[in-house]
Amino acid sequence: MKNLLVSATLALAVFGQAQAGEISMADLDHLQPADVYVLGETHDNPIHHLGQARLIRAVQPKAVVFEMLTPEQAGLITPELLRDEDALEAALGWNASGWPDFSIYYPIFAALGEAKIFGAALAKNEVRRAYFEGAAVVFGDRAEVFGLDQPLPE
């Protein structure tokens, strides 16, 4: 199994180094090998989510990052919860999240297999702080690791 990270964070899919854009279900059968796949979707389009689930099953990544989960929510997910759509939805507090119906996201969760799950969502107050005070403030001592202590180019 390759060292892969699949992230459902952007509104495009990146395959290899040079391909980006909308892909069809048939394209999923002809993926170029890559260390990282970045997936995205129109949030309320169930077909897009099925494509993501299909890719995850095919690639069998070691890790998946979800934009819609906080790190704390991701930490709640167990193999048992992944097998029970209703229990997973309840454990994540999905109905209060503002994301579209969980039933269109569940195929992605069901396809995860042994992948480690990470949440990339930040609390609204942290997002506001990053926007108004700069990302380095939110990241604190870790800002340097991500280059967030450097000014943006003019």
PyMOL commands that set and color helices and strands:
alter all, ss='L'
color gray80, all
select helices_A, chain A and resi 26-30+46-59+71-76+79-82+85-92+94-96+102-110+124-133+135-146
alter helices_A, ss='H'
color red, helices_A
select strands_A, chain A and resi 5-8+13-15+19-21+36-39+63-66+116-119
alter strands_A, ss='S'
color yellow, strands_A
deselect
rebuild
show_as cartoon
